Amino acid sequence: MRDSEDSRIHLLLRYFTKGSFMSLILAGRFDTFEKAERARQRLLDTGVTQEDLSIVYVSPQGQHSRTPIGGDSMSDEGAKSAHKGAWKGVAAGALVGGAVGVAIFLGFKTPWVTVFIGIGLGAYIGSLAGAMSHTRKSKQGTVNPMETAEHARHSGVLLAVHVSEESVASATSVLQAGGAMDIERASGQWQQGAWADFDPTKAPLPV
């Protein structure tokens, strides 16, 4: 009877403190759901509860739908300054096109509309050239993806385990034995049997 009461009290404490404190979480990445499920079963066999286990699929970078339009960010890093280049190109192109139009108008006695056509064409070509120029500069200034590849989160099936400091070693061993390609350690919110604040765009901290 006493053990039953202690168990209920323990469950109540876990329920009301859930989300109030940061939890210790281990997560192993597998290449198939079958391997992740087998590792999950082994963890259950060692005494880990179902509530402390979660399996999710992590999409490749750029495909996490973190924005209303999809993807991980609202704009391409290399195209952030494209609009500035376009406006500069419009101004410069309009001046050059206008000058060419005036020269044709005076030299060949063409209709005066030639000047406006020259301005319009110059502005259009200038906007394209300016946008392309600034996009190229922005991409040259970004970090080389190859340099950060080893630190980025890879796609795959993630088996997350809510652990204590005492159970870290045993859970890590089970994940390794189950074929986890890499294992990370994190501090996060564990709520209702899931890693509630998991951010797929954040680089993992390897164990």
KEDRENVEX-38733 format. One record per residue: residue number from 0; y, x, z of N, C-alpha, C, O in turn. Coordinates in nm, 3 decimals. Layout:
     n      n_py      n_px      n_pz     ca_py     ca_px     ca_pz      c_py      c_px      c_pz      o_py      o_px      o_pz
   NUM         Y         X         Z         Y         X         Z         Y         X         Z         Y         X         Z
...
//
This chain:
     n      n_py      n_px      n_pz     ca_py     ca_px     ca_pz      c_py      c_px      c_pz      o_py      o_px      o_pz
     0    -0.120     0.083     0.000     0.000     0.000     0.000     0.125     0.087     0.000     0.221     0.061    -0.073
     1     0.121     0.190     0.084     0.235     0.282     0.093     0.258     0.353    -0.039     0.372     0.369    -0.083
     2     0.147     0.395    -0.105     0.160     0.464    -0.234     0.222     0.373    -0.339     0.301     0.418    -0.422
     3     0.185     0.244    -0.334     0.239     0.148    -0.429     0.390     0.130    -0.410     0.464     0.120    -0.507
     4     0.434     0.126    -0.285     0.577     0.112    -0.256     0.653     0.236    -0.300     0.761     0.226    -0.358
     5     0.596     0.353    -0.274     0.661     0.477    -0.315     0.674     0.483    -0.467     0.775     0.531    -0.519
     6     0.572     0.435    -0.536     0.575     0.435    -0.683     0.685     0.344    -0.735     0.757     0.379    -0.829
     7     0.698     0.225    -0.673     0.803     0.132    -0.716     0.941     0.189    -0.689     1.032     0.176    -0.771
     8     0.957     0.253    -0.572     1.086     0.313    -0.539     1.121     0.424    -0.638     1.236     0.438    -0.680
     9     1.019     0.503    -0.673     1.040     0.612    -0.768     1.086     0.557    -0.904     1.177     0.611    -0.966
    10     1.020     0.449    -0.949     1.057     0.389    -1.076     1.197     0.331    -1.073     1.272     0.341    -1.170
    11     1.233     0.268    -0.960     1.367     0.211    -0.946     1.474     0.319    -0.949     1.578     0.303    -1.012
    12     1.447     0.430    -0.881     1.542     0.540    -0.880     1.561     0.597    -1.019     1.673     0.629    -1.059
    13     1.452     0.609    -1.093     1.461     0.661    -1.230     1.539     0.565    -1.318     1.614     0.607    -1.407
    14     1.520     0.433    -1.294     1.589     0.335    -1.377     1.739     0.337    -1.355     1.816     0.336    -1.451
    15     1.781     0.341    -1.228     1.923     0.332    -1.198     1.998     0.463    -1.219     2.119     0.463    -1.238
    16     1.926     0.574    -1.216     1.992     0.703    -1.239     1.982     0.746    -1.384     2.041     0.847    -1.424
    17     1.908     0.670    -1.463     1.890     0.704    -1.603     2.025     0.701    -1.675     2.095     0.600    -1.669
    18     2.061     0.809    -1.742     2.187     0.814    -1.813     2.301     0.866    -1.728     2.407     0.901    -1.781
    19     2.281     0.871    -1.595     2.387     0.919    -1.508     2.390     1.071    -1.502     2.495     1.131    -1.480
    20     2.274     1.133    -1.523     2.264     1.278    -1.517     2.205     1.330    -1.647     2.134     1.259    -1.718
    21     2.235     1.455    -1.676     2.178     1.517    -1.795     2.033     1.553    -1.767     2.000     1.602    -1.659
    22     1.948     1.528    -1.863     1.805     1.554    -1.849     1.767     1.680    -1.923     1.834     1.722    -2.018
    23     1.657     1.740    -1.879     1.603     1.858    -1.947     1.505     1.809    -2.052     1.414     1.732    -2.022
    24     1.524     1.854    -2.174     1.444     1.804    -2.287     1.388     1.921    -2.367     1.460     2.016    -2.398
    25     1.262     1.913    -2.401     1.199     2.005    -2.495     1.168     1.927    -2.621     1.135     1.808    -2.614
    26     1.178     1.991    -2.736     1.146     1.923    -2.861     1.079     2.020    -2.957     1.128     2.130    -2.981
    27     0.966     1.978    -3.010     0.895     2.058    -3.108     0.902     1.995    -3.246     0.893     1.873    -3.258
    28     0.919     2.076    -3.348     0.929     2.025    -3.485     0.796     2.046    -3.557     0.741     2.156    -3.559
    29     0.747     1.937    -3.617     0.619     1.941    -3.688     0.642     1.901    -3.834     0.741     1.836    -3.867
    30     0.550     1.941    -3.920     0.566     1.908    -4.062     0.503     1.774    -4.099     0.525     1.725    -4.209
    31     0.425     1.714    -4.008     0.367     1.583    -4.034     0.368     1.498    -3.908     0.372     1.550    -3.797
    32     0.365     1.366    -3.927     0.358     1.275    -3.813     0.222     1.288    -3.743     0.213     1.271    -3.622
    33     0.117     1.318    -3.820    -0.015     1.330    -3.761    -0.021     1.442    -3.658    -0.076     1.425    -3.549
    34     0.037     1.557    -3.691     0.038     1.669    -3.597     0.121     1.636    -3.473     0.083     1.669    -3.361
    35     0.234     1.571    -3.495     0.319     1.533    -3.382     0.247     1.433    -3.292     0.259     1.441    -3.170
    36     0.175     1.341    -3.351     0.102     1.240    -3.274    -0.011     1.304    -3.193    -0.035     1.265    -3.079
    37    -0.080     1.403    -3.252    -0.186     1.471    -3.178    -0.128     1.548    -3.059    -0.186     1.547    -2.950
    38    -0.013     1.613    -3.080     0.052     1.684    -2.969     0.098     1.585    -2.862     0.090     1.615    -2.743
    39     0.147     1.470    -2.904     0.189     1.367    -2.808     0.071     1.323    -2.722     0.085     1.305    -2.601
    40    -0.045     1.305    -2.785    -0.164     1.263    -2.711    -0.207     1.370    -2.610    -0.249     1.338    -2.499
    41    -0.196     1.498    -2.650    -0.232     1.606    -2.558    -0.138     1.607    -2.437    -0.182     1.630    -2.324
    42    -0.010     1.580    -2.462     0.086     1.575    -2.351     0.054     1.458    -2.257     0.068     1.470    -2.136
    43     0.013     1.345    -2.314    -0.027     1.230    -2.231    -0.148     1.266    -2.146    -0.158     1.225    -2.030
    44    -0.239     1.343    -2.204    -0.359     1.385    -2.131    -0.326     1.477    -2.014    -0.400     1.482    -1.916
    45    -0.214     1.550    -2.023    -0.175     1.640    -1.914    -0.097     1.569    -1.804    -0.062     1.630    -1.703
    46    -0.069     1.439    -1.824     0.002     1.364    -1.720     0.142     1.322    -1.756     0.207     1.253    -1.677
    47     0.192     1.362    -1.874     0.325     1.318    -1.917     0.319     1.168    -1.948     0.224     1.123    -2.012
    48     0.417     1.092    -1.905     0.417     0.948    -1.928     0.469     0.914    -2.066     0.543     0.991    -2.127
    49     0.430     0.797    -2.115     0.474     0.750    -2.245     0.626     0.740    -2.251     0.686     0.763    -2.356
    50     0.687     0.705    -2.138     0.833     0.689    -2.132     0.907     0.821    -2.152     1.025     0.822    -2.186
    51     0.836     0.931    -2.131     0.898     1.063    -2.144     0.867     1.131    -2.277     0.885     1.252    -2.290
    52     0.822     1.053    -2.374     0.788     1.108    -2.506     0.852     1.025    -2.616     0.858     0.903    -2.609
    53     0.899     1.094    -2.719     0.962     1.024    -2.830     0.939     1.103    -2.959     0.952     1.226    -2.961
    54     0.904     1.032    -3.066     0.884     1.095    -3.196     0.984     1.037    -3.295     0.991     0.915    -3.312
    55     1.060     1.123    -3.360     1.157     1.079    -3.461     1.149     1.171    -3.582     1.106     1.286    -3.571
    56     1.192     1.119    -3.696     1.199     1.203    -3.815     1.343     1.249    -3.835     1.436     1.168    -3.832
    57     1.361     1.379    -3.855     1.493     1.437    -3.877     1.510     1.466    -4.026     1.434     1.543    -4.084
    58     1.609     1.403    -4.087     1.633     1.420    -4.230     1.692     1.558    -4.260     1.742     1.624    -4.169
    59     1.687     1.601    -4.385     1.749     1.729    -4.424     1.900     1.725    -4.400     1.959     1.618    -4.389
    60     1.960     1.843    -4.393     2.104     1.851    -4.372     2.180     1.776    -4.481     2.144     1.780    -4.598
    61     2.286     1.707    -4.437     2.367     1.631    -4.530     2.317     1.490    -4.555     2.380     1.415    -4.629
    62     2.202     1.452    -4.495     2.144     1.321    -4.520     2.123     1.241    -4.391     2.031     1.160    -4.381
    63     2.210     1.266    -4.292     2.192     1.200    -4.162     2.271     1.070    -4.148     2.263     1.004    -4.045
    64     2.347     1.033    -4.252     2.425     0.908    -4.251     2.512     0.898    -4.126     2.512     0.796    -4.056
    65     2.586     1.005    -4.098     2.674     1.008    -3.981     2.809     0.942    -4.008     2.890     0.926    -3.917
    66     2.835     0.904    -4.133     2.962     0.843    -4.170     2.935     0.710    -4.240     2.824     0.687    -4.287
    67     3.035     0.622    -4.248     3.016     0.493    -4.315     2.976     0.505    -4.462     2.913     0.414    -4.517
    68     3.012     0.616    -4.525     2.980     0.634    -4.666     2.853     0.717    -4.685     2.816     0.750    -4.797
    69     2.784     0.750    -4.573     2.665     0.831    -4.581     2.698     0.978    -4.565     2.814     1.017    -4.564
    70     2.593     1.060    -4.553     2.615     1.204    -4.536     2.655     1.239    -4.394     2.655     1.154    -4.305
    71     2.688     1.368    -4.374     2.720     1.419    -4.241     2.869     1.431    -4.215     2.910     1.444    -4.100
    72     2.952     1.428    -4.319     3.097     1.440    -4.302     3.166     1.355    -4.409     3.106     1.318    -4.509
    73     3.295     1.327    -4.383     3.370     1.240    -4.473     3.413     1.308    -4.603     3.451     1.240    -4.698
    74     3.407     1.441    -4.606     3.449     1.511    -4.728     3.372     1.639    -4.745     3.319     1.696    -4.650
    75     3.367     1.684    -4.869     3.305     1.812    -4.901     3.399     1.922    -4.853     3.518     1.922    -4.884
    76     3.344     2.017    -4.776     3.426     2.125    -4.721     3.500     2.199    -4.830     3.614     2.241    -4.810
    77     3.437     2.215    -4.947     3.500     2.289    -5.055     3.605     2.210    -5.131     3.679     2.267    -5.211
    78     3.611     2.077    -5.106     3.705     1.995    -5.181     3.820     1.944    -5.094     3.899     1.860    -5.140
    79     3.831     1.992    -4.972     3.935     1.943    -4.880     4.076     1.966    -4.933     4.164     1.882    -4.914
    80     4.098     2.079    -5.001     4.233     2.113    -5.048     4.254     2.078    -5.194     4.356     2.116    -5.252
    81     4.160     2.007    -5.255     4.170     1.978    -5.398     4.294     1.894    -5.430     4.358     1.916    -5.532
    82     4.327     1.798    -5.342     4.442     1.711    -5.371     4.574     1.789    -5.371     4.666     1.758    -5.447
    83     4.582     1.892    -5.283     4.703     1.975    -5.281     4.719     2.049    -5.413     4.828     2.056    -5.470
    84     4.608     2.105    -5.461     4.612     2.175    -5.588     4.645     2.083    -5.704     4.714     2.122    -5.798
    85     4.594     1.957    -5.695     4.621     1.861    -5.802     4.771     1.831    -5.812     4.826     1.827    -5.922
    86     4.836     1.810    -5.696     4.980     1.779    -5.699     5.062     1.898    -5.751     5.159     1.880    -5.825
    87     5.023     2.017    -5.712     5.093     2.135    -5.762     5.073     2.147    -5.913     5.165     2.181    -5.987
    88     4.950     2.116    -5.956     4.923     2.124    -6.099     4.999     2.019    -6.178     5.043     2.046    -6.290
    89     5.017     1.900    -6.121     5.094     1.795    -6.188     5.237     1.841    -6.213     5.290     1.826    -6.323
    90     5.299     1.899    -6.108     5.438     1.944    -6.121     5.451     2.055    -6.225     5.536     2.049    -6.314
    91     5.364     2.155    -6.213     5.373     2.267    -6.307     5.338     2.223    -6.449     5.404     2.263    -6.545
    92     5.233     2.139    -6.462     5.191     2.094    -6.594     5.296     2.007    -6.661     5.316     2.015    -6.782
    93     5.363     1.922    -6.580     5.468     1.836    -6.636     5.583     1.918    -6.691     5.637     1.887    -6.797
    94     5.621     2.024    -6.619     5.729     2.111    -6.666     5.693     2.180    -6.797     5.771     2.182    -6.892
    95     5.573     2.236    -6.800     5.529     2.307    -6.921     5.514     2.209    -7.037     5.558     2.236    -7.148
    96     5.450     2.094    -7.008     5.431     1.995    -7.113     5.562     1.941    -7.165     5.578     1.918    -7.285
    97     5.658     1.920    -7.074     5.789     1.872    -7.116     5.860     1.973    -7.203     5.924     1.937    -7.302
    98     5.849     2.100    -7.166     5.913     2.205    -7.246     5.852     2.212    -7.385     5.924     2.228    -7.484
    99     5.721     2.200    -7.393     5.654     2.203    -7.523     5.696     2.081    -7.606     5.720     2.091    -7.726
   100     5.704     1.964    -7.538     5.744     1.843    -7.608     5.885     1.853    -7.664     5.910     1.810    -7.776
   101     5.977     1.910    -7.586     6.116     1.929    -7.632     6.119     2.023    -7.751     6.192     1.999    -7.848
   102     6.041     2.131    -7.745     6.038     2.228    -7.855     5.988     2.163    -7.983     6.043     2.187    -8.091
   103     5.883     2.081    -7.973     5.830     2.012    -8.091     5.932     1.911    -8.144     5.952     1.897    -8.264
   104     5.996     1.841    -8.049     6.096     1.741    -8.087     6.211     1.803    -8.164     6.255     1.749    -8.266
   105     6.261     1.918    -8.116     6.374     1.984    -8.181     6.333     2.058    -8.308     6.405     2.060    -8.408
   106     6.213     2.119    -8.302     6.172     2.202    -8.415     6.121     2.122    -8.533     6.142     2.160    -8.648
   107     6.053     2.012    -8.505     5.991     1.937    -8.615     6.051     1.798    -8.634     6.002     1.719    -8.714
   108     6.158     1.769    -8.560     6.226     1.640    -8.572     6.131     1.521    -8.551     6.141     1.418    -8.619
   109     6.041     1.538    -8.457     5.947     1.430    -8.427     6.015     1.323    -8.343     6.125     1.347    -8.293
   110     5.954     1.206    -8.325     6.012     1.102    -8.240     6.030     1.152    -8.097     5.954     1.237    -8.050
   111     6.130     1.099    -8.028     6.159     1.144    -7.892     6.043     1.119    -7.796     6.033     1.182    -7.690
   112     5.954     1.025    -7.833     5.840     0.997    -7.746     5.749     1.118    -7.732     5.668     1.126    -7.639
   113     5.764     1.214    -7.826     5.684     1.338    -7.817     5.707     1.410    -7.685     5.616     1.470    -7.629
   114     5.828     1.404    -7.635     5.861     1.470    -7.508     5.780     1.410    -7.394     5.725     1.482    -7.311
   115     5.773     1.277    -7.391     5.700     1.210    -7.282     5.549     1.232    -7.293     5.478     1.244    -7.193
   116     5.503     1.237    -7.419     5.361     1.267    -7.438     5.330     1.407    -7.386     5.227     1.429    -7.321
   117     5.419     1.501    -7.415     5.400     1.638    -7.366     5.399     1.643    -7.214     5.318     1.715    -7.155
   118     5.490     1.568    -7.151     5.496     1.567    -7.004     5.367     1.508    -6.946     5.310     1.561    -6.851
   119     5.321     1.395    -7.007     5.199     1.331    -6.958     5.077     1.418    -6.973     4.998     1.431    -6.879
   120     5.060     1.478    -7.089     4.946     1.567    -7.111     4.951     1.689    -7.021     4.849     1.732    -6.966
   121     5.070     1.744    -7.006     5.085     1.861    -6.919     5.051     1.829    -6.775     4.984     1.908    -6.708
   122     5.098     1.713    -6.727     5.070     1.672    -6.589     4.920     1.651    -6.568     4.865     1.690    -6.465
   123     4.855     1.588    -6.666     4.711     1.561    -6.655     4.630     1.690    -6.651     4.545     1.710    -6.563
   124     4.658     1.778    -6.749     4.584     1.905    -6.754     4.615     1.989    -6.630     4.526     2.055    -6.576
   125     4.741     1.987    -6.585     4.779     2.064    -6.467     4.710     2.015    -6.341     4.672     2.095    -6.256
   126     4.694     1.881    -6.328     4.626     1.827    -6.209     4.480     1.870    -6.204     4.429     1.904    -6.098
   127     4.414     1.870    -6.319     4.274     1.913    -6.323     4.261     2.061    -6.289     4.175     2.101    -6.210
   128     4.348     2.142    -6.349     4.343     2.286    -6.324     4.375     2.318    -6.179     4.309     2.403    -6.118
   129     4.475     2.250    -6.122     4.512     2.275    -5.983     4.404     2.235    -5.886     4.376     2.307    -5.790
   130     4.341     2.120    -5.910     4.232     2.075    -5.823     4.114     2.170    -5.828     4.057     2.204    -5.724
   131     4.077     2.214    -5.948     3.965     2.307    -5.964     3.994     2.440    -5.895     3.907     2.499    -5.832
   132     4.118     2.486    -5.908     4.157     2.614    -5.848     4.145     2.610    -5.697     4.090     2.703    -5.637
   133     4.196     2.503    -5.633     4.192     2.494    -5.488     4.051     2.467    -5.436     4.017     2.510    -5.325
   134     3.971     2.397    -5.515     3.832     2.375    -5.474     3.757     2.506    -5.471     3.680     2.532    -5.379
   135     3.780     2.590    -5.572     3.714     2.721    -5.579     3.756     2.809    -5.463     3.673     2.879    -5.405
   136     3.887     2.806    -5.427     3.935     2.887    -5.315     3.876     2.840    -5.184     3.840     2.922    -5.099
   137     3.864     2.707    -5.166     3.809     2.652    -5.042     3.664     2.691    -5.026     3.621     2.726    -4.916
   138     3.588     2.687    -5.136     3.447     2.723    -5.127     3.430     2.871    -5.098     3.336     2.911    -5.029
   139     3.521     2.953    -5.151     3.512     3.096    -5.124     3.541     3.126    -4.978     3.494     3.226    -4.923
   140     3.620     3.037    -4.913     3.656     3.060    -4.773     3.558     3.003    -4.673     3.571     3.029    -4.554
   141     3.459     2.924    -4.721     3.361     2.865    -4.630     3.252     2.965    -4.599     3.235     3.065    -4.670
   142     3.178     2.937    -4.491     3.070     3.026    -4.450     2.954     3.015    -4.548     2.918     2.905    -4.591
   143     2.897     3.126    -4.582     2.783     3.128    -4.672     2.666     3.054    -4.607     2.625     3.090    -4.497
   144     2.610     2.948    -4.673     2.500     2.873    -4.615     2.381     2.960    -4.580     2.310     2.931    -4.483
   145     2.358     3.065    -4.657     2.244     3.153    -4.629     2.261     3.226    -4.498     2.162     3.261    -4.433
   146     2.386     3.249    -4.457     2.412     3.323    -4.333     2.382     3.236    -4.210     2.353     3.290    -4.103
   147     2.390     3.102    -4.225     2.369     3.014    -4.110     2.237     2.940    -4.118     2.207     2.860    -4.030
   148     2.157     2.964    -4.222     2.033     2.889    -4.243     1.938     2.902    -4.125     1.875     2.803    -4.085
   149     1.927     3.022    -4.068     1.831     3.041    -3.961     1.875     2.973    -3.831     1.793     2.951    -3.743
   150     2.003     2.939    -3.819     2.052     2.873    -3.698     2.063     2.722    -3.716     2.084     2.650    -3.618
   151     2.049     2.672    -3.838     2.066     2.530    -3.865     1.939     2.454    -3.828     1.830     2.511    -3.820
   152     1.954     2.323    -3.806     1.839     2.240    -3.776     1.767     2.205    -3.906     1.829     2.161    -4.003
   153     1.636     2.225    -3.907     1.556     2.195    -4.025     1.500     2.054    -4.014     1.486     1.999    -3.905
   154     1.468     1.997    -4.128     1.411     1.863    -4.128     1.265     1.869    -4.084     1.201     1.974    -4.088
   155     1.214     1.755    -4.042     1.075     1.747    -3.997     1.057     1.638    -3.894     1.150     1.562    -3.866
   156     0.938     1.630    -3.838     0.906     1.532    -3.736     0.929     1.596    -3.599     0.867     1.697    -3.566
   157     1.017     1.537    -3.520     1.055     1.595    -3.391     0.987     1.517    -3.278     1.005     1.396    -3.265
   158     0.911     1.589    -3.198     0.849     1.532    -3.078     0.929     1.580    -2.958     0.925     1.698    -2.923
   159     1.004     1.488    -2.896     1.088     1.524    -2.781     1.016     1.487    -2.652     0.950     1.384    -2.643
   160     1.030     1.575    -2.552     0.963     1.555    -2.424     1.064     1.568    -2.311     1.134     1.668    -2.301
   161     1.072     1.465    -2.228     1.158     1.470    -2.110     1.080     1.542    -2.000     0.979     1.492    -1.953
   162     1.127     1.660    -1.960     1.052     1.745    -1.867     1.136     1.781    -1.745     1.256     1.753    -1.738
   163     1.069     1.844    -1.649     1.136     1.903    -1.533     1.122     2.053    -1.546     1.047     2.102    -1.631
   164     1.192     2.127    -1.463     1.181     2.274    -1.468     1.037     2.318    -1.443     0.992     2.418    -1.498
   165     0.967     2.242    -1.359     0.829     2.279    -1.325     0.732     2.256    -1.441     0.630     2.324    -1.449
   166     0.764     2.163    -1.529     0.670     2.130    -1.637     0.708     2.190    -1.772     0.642     2.163    -1.872
   167     0.815     2.270    -1.775     0.859     2.330    -1.902     0.750     2.416    -1.964     0.720     2.404    -2.082
   168     0.691     2.504    -1.883     0.592     2.598    -1.935     0.471     2.527    -1.993     0.425     2.560    -2.102
   169     0.418     2.428    -1.920     0.299     2.358    -1.968     0.329     2.277    -2.093     0.248     2.274    -2.186
   170     0.445     2.211    -2.098     0.481     2.131    -2.215     0.501     2.222    -2.336     0.462     2.188    -2.448
   171     0.563     2.339    -2.314     0.583     2.434    -2.423     0.450     2.481    -2.479     0.434     2.493    -2.601
   172     0.354     2.508    -2.391     0.221     2.552    -2.434     0.152     2.447    -2.520     0.088     2.479    -2.620
   173     0.165     2.321    -2.478     0.101     2.212    -2.554     0.164     2.200    -2.692     0.094     2.182    -2.791
   174     0.298     2.210    -2.699     0.366     2.200    -2.828     0.327     2.316    -2.919     0.305     2.297    -3.039
   175     0.318     2.436    -2.863     0.278     2.552    -2.942     0.134     2.537    -2.992     0.105     2.564    -3.108
   176     0.046     2.494    -2.902    -0.094     2.477    -2.940    -0.111     2.366    -3.043    -0.205     2.368    -3.122
   177    -0.019     2.270    -3.042    -0.027     2.159    -3.137     0.027     2.193    -3.274     0.019     2.111    -3.366
   178     0.082     2.313    -3.290     0.129     2.356    -3.421     0.277     2.335    -3.446     0.319     2.329    -3.562
   179     0.357     2.323    -3.338     0.502     2.307    -3.357     0.558     2.430    -3.428     0.532     2.543    -3.388
   180     0.635     2.407    -3.534     0.692     2.517    -3.611     0.804     2.586    -3.535     0.825     2.706    -3.552
   181     0.875     2.513    -3.453     0.973     2.571    -3.363     0.996     2.474    -3.247     0.975     2.353    -3.262
   182     1.037     2.527    -3.135     1.057     2.447    -3.013     1.196     2.474    -2.960     1.239     2.589    -2.951
   183     1.267     2.370    -2.925     1.401     2.384    -2.870     1.410     2.328    -2.730     1.329     2.245    -2.689
   184     1.510     2.374    -2.658     1.536     2.327    -2.522     1.680     2.273    -2.520     1.771     2.337    -2.572
   185     1.698     2.158    -2.459     1.830     2.095    -2.460     1.856     2.021    -2.330     1.763     1.986    -2.256
   186     1.982     1.997    -2.304     2.025     1.914    -2.193     2.091     1.791    -2.252     2.193     1.802    -2.321
   187     2.034     1.673    -2.227     2.087     1.553    -2.290     2.058     1.428    -2.211     2.004     1.433    -2.100
   188     2.093     1.315    -2.269     2.071     1.186    -2.205     1.936     1.130    -2.251     1.913     1.108    -2.370
   189     1.847     1.107    -2.154     1.718     1.047    -2.186     1.719     0.904    -2.135     1.725     0.881    -2.014
   190     1.714     0.808    -2.227     1.725     0.668    -2.189     1.622     0.583    -2.262     1.606     0.595    -2.384
   191     1.553     0.499    -2.188     1.457     0.405    -2.244     1.357     0.473    -2.337     1.330     0.425    -2.447
   192     1.305     0.585    -2.292     1.202     0.654    -2.367     1.249     0.723    -2.493     1.171     0.740    -2.587
   193     1.376     0.763    -2.496     1.428     0.830    -2.616     1.540     0.926    -2.579     1.606     0.910    -2.476
   194     1.561     1.026    -2.664     1.671     1.121    -2.649     1.795     1.052    -2.704     1.822     1.058    -2.824
   195     1.871     0.987    -2.616     1.978     0.895    -2.657     2.093     0.964    -2.729     2.148     0.907    -2.823
   196     2.130     1.084    -2.686     2.246     1.149    -2.747     2.206     1.262    -2.842     2.282     1.357    -2.863
   197     2.088     1.252    -2.899     2.041     1.353    -2.994     2.133     1.357    -3.115     2.163     1.254    -3.175
   198     2.177     1.477    -3.152     2.266     1.497    -3.266     2.194     1.584    -3.370     2.180     1.705    -3.350
   199     2.148     1.524    -3.480     2.073     1.601    -3.579     2.153     1.708    -3.650     2.097     1.797    -3.713
   200     2.287     1.699    -3.641     2.371     1.798    -3.708     2.398     1.921    -3.620     2.453     2.020    -3.668
   201     2.358     1.914    -3.495     2.384     2.023    -3.402     2.270     2.125    -3.409     2.153     2.087    -3.408
   202     2.304     2.253    -3.415     2.203     2.358    -3.422     2.120     2.359    -3.294     2.175     2.349    -3.185
   203     1.987     2.372    -3.305     1.901     2.372    -3.187     1.909     2.503    -3.111     1.945     2.607    -3.167
   204     1.875     2.497    -2.982     1.867     2.616    -2.897     1.719     2.649    -2.879     1.651     2.581    -2.802
   205     1.668     2.751    -2.947     1.524     2.780    -2.942     1.479     2.820    -2.801     1.554     2.881    -2.725
   206     1.357     2.783    -2.769     1.297     2.824    -2.642     1.259     2.970    -2.653     1.206     3.028    -2.558
//
